[in-house]
């Protein structure tokens, strides 16, 4: 997609280019490969935002692994979390005794991932680690949440692209940009 496309006109600026993202995803895949040598981890994609990152990441991991998917909501169409976490789509497979890596697009308040981590450990996961494309520590409300793998630490800005959306739009941007406040108003 060309940066002159209509979707790019809604951005204040590009925060991370597709080249920067690809380099970090490759590096993260290599790290996970080293850390899980001799193991068969289960990677859990948190839909829908992490889907693009997840697809690229799994192709960089040189291990036998299995995939599963969950959909969780704490936002709706708002730009800030409601604080209420709901599982919209649960895992298809049992994780009892498995090494699990939860793959998320962005860690913001930490409320959703804290809830999810506790839930998956209660289901008998042998181990659980969190991998995220973006970490936004300035917005963290759950201070004891441990993010094990992270590609980028970003400022407190509303970002879209590479799977991240605003009201289901902008996921297909190959870069990550800061969405103009004129688009999302006073939410």
DRENDO-1510 file (C-alpha; in Angstrom, 1 decimal, always signed):
<recs>
REC; n; res; u; v; w
REC; 1; UNK; +0.0; +0.0; +0.0 .
REC; 2; UNK; +1.3; +3.4; -1.0 .
REC; 3; UNK; +1.6; +6.1; +1.7 .
REC; 4; UNK; -0.4; +8.4; -0.5 .
REC; 5; UNK; -3.5; +6.2; +0.0 .
REC; 6; UNK; -6.6; +7.6; +1.6 .
REC; 7; UNK; -6.0; +5.8; +4.9 .
REC; 8; UNK; -2.7; +7.5; +5.5 .
REC; 9; UNK; -4.4; +10.9; +5.3 .
REC; 10; UNK; -6.0; +10.2; +8.7 .
REC; 11; UNK; -2.7; +9.9; +10.4 .
REC; 12; UNK; -0.8; +12.7; +12.1 .
REC; 13; UNK; +2.4; +10.8; +11.5 .
REC; 14; UNK; +3.9; +7.4; +10.9 .
REC; 15; UNK; +5.3; +6.0; +14.2 .
REC; 16; UNK; +6.8; +2.8; +12.9 .
REC; 17; UNK; +7.6; +1.8; +9.3 .
REC; 18; UNK; +6.9; -1.6; +7.8 .
REC; 19; UNK; +10.7; -2.2; +7.6 .
REC; 20; UNK; +11.2; -1.4; +11.3 .
REC; 21; UNK; +8.4; -3.7; +12.2 .
REC; 22; UNK; +9.6; -6.6; +10.0 .
REC; 23; UNK; +13.1; -6.3; +11.5 .
REC; 24; UNK; +11.8; -6.4; +15.1 .
REC; 25; UNK; +9.4; -9.3; +14.4 .
REC; 26; UNK; +12.2; -11.3; +12.9 .
REC; 27; UNK; +14.4; -10.6; +16.0 .
REC; 28; UNK; +11.6; -11.6; +18.3 .
REC; 29; UNK; +11.0; -14.9; +16.4 .
REC; 30; UNK; +14.6; -15.8; +16.7 .
REC; 31; UNK; +14.6; -15.0; +20.5 .
REC; 32; UNK; +11.5; -17.2; +21.0 .
REC; 33; UNK; +13.1; -20.0; +19.0 .
REC; 34; UNK; +16.2; -19.9; +21.3 .
REC; 35; UNK; +14.1; -19.6; +24.5 .
REC; 36; UNK; +11.8; -22.6; +23.6 .
REC; 37; UNK; +14.4; -24.9; +22.1 .
REC; 38; UNK; +13.3; -28.5; +22.6 .
REC; 39; UNK; +9.7; -27.4; +23.4 .
REC; 40; UNK; +6.5; -27.3; +21.4 .
REC; 41; UNK; +4.8; -24.1; +22.6 .
REC; 42; UNK; +1.2; -23.1; +22.0 .
REC; 43; UNK; +0.9; -19.6; +20.5 .
REC; 44; UNK; -2.4; -17.9; +21.3 .
REC; 45; UNK; -3.4; -15.1; +19.0 .
REC; 46; UNK; -5.6; -12.4; +20.6 .
REC; 47; UNK; -8.1; -11.5; +17.8 .
REC; 48; UNK; -8.4; -9.3; +15.9 .
REC; 49; UNK; -5.7; -6.8; +16.5 .
REC; 50; UNK; -2.8; -9.3; +16.8 .
REC; 51; UNK; -3.6; -11.3; +13.7 .
REC; 52; UNK; -1.1; -9.5; +11.4 .
REC; 53; UNK; +1.7; -9.6; +13.9 .
REC; 54; UNK; +0.9; -13.2; +14.8 .
REC; 55; UNK; +1.0; -14.3; +11.1 .
REC; 56; UNK; +4.4; -12.7; +10.6 .
REC; 57; UNK; +5.8; -13.8; +14.0 .
REC; 58; UNK; +5.0; -17.5; +13.7 .
REC; 59; UNK; +6.8; -17.6; +10.3 .
REC; 60; UNK; +9.9; -16.4; +12.2 .
REC; 61; UNK; +9.8; -19.1; +14.9 .
REC; 62; UNK; +11.7; -22.3; +13.9 .
REC; 63; UNK; +10.0; -24.7; +16.2 .
REC; 64; UNK; +7.2; -27.2; +16.1 .
REC; 65; UNK; +4.3; -25.2; +17.5 .
REC; 66; UNK; +0.6; -25.2; +17.7 .
REC; 67; UNK; -1.8; -22.3; +17.2 .
REC; 68; UNK; -5.0; -21.2; +18.9 .
REC; 69; UNK; -7.1; -18.1; +19.0 .
REC; 70; UNK; -9.1; -16.0; +21.4 .
REC; 71; UNK; -11.2; -12.9; +21.1 .
REC; 72; UNK; -11.4; -10.7; +24.1 .
REC; 73; UNK; -13.0; -7.4; +24.6 .
REC; 74; UNK; -12.6; -4.6; +27.0 .
REC; 75; UNK; -12.9; -1.7; +24.6 .
REC; 76; UNK; -15.9; -2.0; +22.3 .
REC; 77; UNK; -15.6; +0.9; +19.8 .
REC; 78; UNK; -14.1; +3.3; +22.4 .
REC; 79; UNK; -10.5; +4.4; +22.6 .
REC; 80; UNK; -10.1; +3.6; +26.3 .
REC; 81; UNK; -10.8; +0.4; +28.1 .
REC; 82; UNK; -14.0; -0.1; +29.9 .
REC; 83; UNK; -12.3; -2.2; +32.5 .
REC; 84; UNK; -14.7; -5.1; +32.0 .
REC; 85; UNK; -13.1; -8.1; +30.2 .
REC; 86; UNK; -15.3; -10.5; +28.2 .
REC; 87; UNK; -14.1; -13.6; +26.3 .
REC; 88; UNK; -15.9; -13.5; +22.9 .
REC; 89; UNK; -14.1; -16.5; +21.4 .
REC; 90; UNK; -12.4; -19.1; +23.6 .
REC; 91; UNK; -9.6; -21.5; +22.9 .
REC; 92; UNK; -10.4; -24.6; +20.7 .
REC; 93; UNK; -7.9; -26.8; +22.5 .
REC; 94; UNK; -6.9; -27.7; +26.0 .
REC; 95; UNK; -3.7; -26.1; +27.3 .
REC; 96; UNK; -3.2; -28.4; +30.3 .
REC; 97; UNK; +0.5; -29.0; +30.8 .
REC; 98; UNK; +1.5; -26.8; +27.8 .
REC; 99; UNK; +3.9; -23.9; +27.4 .
REC; 100; UNK; +1.7; -21.0; +26.2 .
REC; 101; UNK; +2.7; -17.8; +24.6 .
REC; 102; UNK; -0.1; -15.2; +24.4 .
REC; 103; UNK; +0.5; -12.9; +21.4 .
REC; 104; UNK; -1.1; -9.5; +21.7 .
REC; 105; UNK; -1.0; -6.4; +19.5 .
REC; 106; UNK; -0.6; -3.8; +22.3 .
REC; 107; UNK; -0.3; -3.8; +26.0 .
REC; 108; UNK; -2.0; -0.7; +27.3 .
REC; 109; UNK; -3.7; -0.7; +30.7 .
REC; 110; UNK; -2.8; -4.4; +31.3 .
REC; 111; UNK; -6.3; -5.2; +32.5 .
REC; 112; UNK; -7.1; -7.6; +29.7 .
REC; 113; UNK; -3.8; -9.5; +29.8 .
REC; 114; UNK; -3.8; -9.7; +33.5 .
REC; 115; UNK; -7.3; -11.3; +33.5 .
REC; 116; UNK; -6.3; -13.6; +30.6 .
REC; 117; UNK; -3.0; -14.7; +32.2 .
REC; 118; UNK; -4.8; -15.7; +35.4 .
REC; 119; UNK; -7.5; -17.5; +33.4 .
REC; 120; UNK; -5.0; -19.5; +31.4 .
REC; 121; UNK; -2.9; -20.5; +34.3 .
REC; 122; UNK; -6.0; -21.7; +36.2 .
REC; 123; UNK; -6.6; -23.9; +33.1 .
REC; 124; UNK; -3.3; -25.7; +33.8 .
REC; 125; UNK; -0.8; -24.1; +31.5 .
REC; 126; UNK; +2.7; -25.3; +32.3 .
REC; 127; UNK; +4.1; -21.9; +31.7 .
REC; 128; UNK; +2.7; -18.6; +30.3 .
REC; 129; UNK; +4.5; -15.8; +28.6 .
REC; 130; UNK; +3.3; -12.7; +26.9 .
REC; 131; UNK; +4.5; -11.4; +23.5 .
REC; 132; UNK; +3.4; -8.1; +22.3 .
REC; 133; UNK; +4.1; -5.9; +19.3 .
REC; 134; UNK; +3.7; -2.7; +21.2 .
REC; 135; UNK; +3.9; -1.8; +24.9 .
REC; 136; UNK; +2.5; +1.5; +26.2 .
REC; 137; UNK; +3.7; +1.6; +29.8 .
REC; 138; UNK; +2.4; +5.2; +30.4 .
REC; 139; UNK; -1.2; +3.8; +30.4 .
REC; 140; UNK; -0.5; +0.7; +32.6 .
REC; 141; UNK; -3.0; +0.2; +35.4 .
REC; 142; UNK; -1.9; -3.3; +36.3 .
REC; 143; UNK; +1.6; -2.7; +37.5 .
REC; 144; UNK; +2.6; -6.3; +38.2 .
REC; 145; UNK; +1.9; -7.5; +34.7 .
REC; 146; UNK; +5.1; -9.0; +33.2 .
REC; 147; UNK; +5.5; -8.6; +29.4 .
REC; 148; UNK; +8.1; -11.2; +28.4 .
REC; 149; UNK; +8.6; -10.3; +24.7 .
REC; 150; UNK; +8.1; -6.9; +23.2 .
REC; 151; UNK; +9.0; -5.3; +19.9 .
REC; 152; UNK; +8.4; -1.6; +20.6 .
REC; 153; UNK; +7.9; +0.6; +23.6 .
REC; 154; UNK; +5.6; +3.5; +22.4 .
REC; 155; UNK; +4.4; +6.8; +23.8 .
REC; 156; UNK; +0.8; +7.4; +24.9 .
REC; 157; UNK; -0.7; +8.0; +21.5 .
REC; 158; UNK; -3.7; +6.4; +19.7 .
REC; 159; UNK; -2.0; +4.1; +17.1 .
REC; 160; UNK; -3.5; +2.2; +14.1 .
REC; 161; UNK; -2.1; +0.0; +11.4 .
REC; 162; UNK; -0.5; -3.5; +11.1 .
REC; 163; UNK; -3.6; -5.0; +12.7 .
REC; 164; UNK; -4.5; -2.2; +15.1 .
REC; 165; UNK; -7.8; -0.5; +14.4 .
REC; 166; UNK; -10.1; +2.3; +15.2 .
REC; 167; UNK; -13.7; +1.1; +15.0 .
REC; 168; UNK; -12.5; -1.8; +12.8 .
REC; 169; UNK; -10.8; +0.4; +10.2 .
REC; 170; UNK; -7.0; +0.9; +9.5 .
REC; 171; UNK; -6.0; -2.7; +10.3 .
REC; 172; UNK; -4.6; -3.1; +6.7 .
REC; 173; UNK; -2.1; -0.3; +6.9 .
REC; 174; UNK; +1.4; -1.9; +6.6 .
REC; 175; UNK; +2.9; +0.8; +8.9 .
REC; 176; UNK; +1.8; +1.9; +12.3 .
REC; 177; UNK; +0.7; +5.5; +12.6 .
REC; 178; UNK; -0.7; +8.0; +15.1 .
REC; 179; UNK; -4.4; +8.5; +14.3 .
REC; 180; UNK; -5.4; +12.1; +14.1 .
REC; 181; UNK; -7.7; +13.2; +16.9 .
REC; 182; UNK; -10.1; +14.7; +14.3 .
REC; 183; UNK; -11.0; +11.1; +13.4 .
REC; 184; UNK; -11.9; +9.8; +16.8 .
REC; 185; UNK; -13.2; +13.0; +18.4 .
REC; 186; UNK; -13.5; +13.3; +22.2 .
REC; 187; UNK; -13.8; +9.6; +23.2 .
</recs>
